[in-house]
Amino acid sequence: MSFDKIIGHDNIVIFLRTAIKNDKLTHAYIFDGQDGVGRKLAAMEFAKAINCKKNIDNSCEKCSSCVKINNNNHPDMKIIEPDGKSIKNKQIEEFQNDILLKPYESNKKIFIIESADTMTTSAQNRILKILEEPPKYGVIILITQNSYSLLPTIRSRCQTLKFNRISKEKIKRYLIEKHGINEEESRILASFSDGSLGKALNLYGSEEFKNRREMVIDIISEIINGDKLKLLDFTSFFQDNKENINEILDFFTIWFRDMLLLIETSDEKYLFNSDKIIDLQRHTSNLDYEKIPKAVNIVEETRKNIDANVNFDLCIETMLLNLQEV
C-alpha cells in the first residue's frame, strides 16, 4: 500500500488517511520540511490514495489511476517544478487555466507545486486568487522548505503539515531492512543524515562524502599535532569543496562534539564517529578538555562569516590558524 512507503511521519499519514476516508479533504495543503524527509513522496502517495478506484483511504497500486500516477501520465494529476531557480508567474498562469477545467476521469484534480516557497511575488498573488475561490474538485499541495516565505494570506488558506526530521533510529532501521546496509554503516549514515532519509541514501556509496570526512580528520590531526605552515596547505581542499562547506564544517563540529562526549562519558554508544574511535581517543588525549568548546565556537564563527559573504579564503585561513592557537 502506498502510505506504507512513508517513513517517520505516522501522524501525518493517519491525518491524511482519515481526511480521505471521511471525505474531509481541504482544497490546499502545505507540506513543509527540509529536503529528503519525504514531502514529495507523501504528496504523490496522497494523490494516489485520493483518486484510487479500489481503496477507501489508501492506494491499491493496481488500478488504472494508481498505475497512471506511478507512470507520471495521469491527466488529473500535475506536478509543477521550478523553472530555473523559481516558480514563475507564467507557470502559475497556466496552472490557473488548467485547474478551471474539470477532471477528465477522476473525482479530484490534484496539483503538486514543488519548491513553492520559490514562487515570485506575482506568482504568489496569482495562486492566491485560486485559493480564495477554489473549485470543489481541486486539491493543491505546496511543497516548501520554509512556508513563511509564502504570503500570510496563502498560508491562512492552506492546511500546513510539518514534516520534521526523521529519527536516526528509524533511518538506520530503514537502511538495514530495505537496502541491506550493514548496521555499522547504517548508523554512520543515519548520524550524518540530519534527519533526512534522502540525504542518508545519497551519502550511501558516495566516495566524495567519505573522502571529505577522512580529509577533515586528517586536518584535525594536523591542527592538534602539526605546524602552521603545513596546516595552510589544506586551504586548497576547502576551495575545491566550496559548495560543500557546510557539510565540512559540520564534520568539524561533530568531531569535537564526539571528543567531548568521549571525555565525559567514555561511552561509544552516542558517538557519530564511532567507527573512528581510535582517532578520537588519540585526539582527546592530546587536546585539553576546556579547549574543545573554544574550537567549536571558532568553527561556528567561520560559518557565520561565510554566510555573511566575508572573503572565503580568509575565513578558512583564519579558522585553521585560530584552531591551532586554541
Steps between C-alpha positions, in 0.01 A plus 500: 500500500628844413503670842715216632791651304504810719752469783492695825181700451232275647286784634489669159408174329217441749376856447500468119336157499230619737431803280455277195288242680267761650487709182645799688766604250618859509541682170864589573785361709852612584748215550784677681840358596862462397609319185499122517249450782230363269281799411474424128459127560215575741340736246517235226359227724227736621406573138485128420287423804256782421431377147542125552206310351511208744601623846335724755801669660807360326608400153479153353797558262313295237204699370533719191522816710784373721691363202468828310621706794794264549585549132452879517228504234178550694294781338367616838831518688756766409840585647636853469876537547715815514603649168861569586520621859135592550138431412418766242187706449438333163498154660234603750301666223494165317402331827212748539363408160551128556329474839185665362456200268309218667669162559514265203460168675519550880304673770792724590754699302828517692788744457834458676716814497861422591716764670189716528689735730703609195193646328545859389275758665286529189469120484391492864239765438366297207470179701332695778211577266439126453528435874238766568244327276624143442304256284345221709687232308844662542771392747819705507813387686775757553836344588725738693818516705392824661126557493552849644638605164141479378259788539309485832177505301609182319597325824168590660311325218700176518525210742868492603661166582848518650736219397755486780839334490486122511663335800842345449369166624222491237743595223748237613232230517372594153851482350557158653161350417431653159849540354697225673763744631693363796426638846828689542472689172128558548568663836767726350273602212211567737725709723604726213157511335370793706168321526463468123452152356569640154836636615590169664432318173701755303793459737492122465771399259620860456878490477508881506326503839741241639802685363389836643445342840843333497664827398336688788633240744849546351469877533396473865798272562724766349330773707572308820848375416638683196660827398330814367663503158391143421150579625458776242567244226148374562336823379477358147280218634249754629511696176444185291204407722353847542150383410517244781637737762204461739542124498875538563443740789243252635773233494716726720229579755377140516856375552560744786160403646604136495825590676305670780264203536788255506678696774184545708347154468756260347194351326515433125123450467416864428796584277436605141847382400503174692685329216790740563531434872879457488547840335260659748686351795832620361366852451340521845825397661682785323248785544392644833130469579441873550641577155243294310200736547724785385578304183127452436443875539774574247340268243153650555638853474657400168161373380338833590771697319468288185122545507561875531713487180830575671792401275493119488876434494558745783228331709658158454857613569387685812307196620791263455747730674260579784428132554868427535539786746228358728 
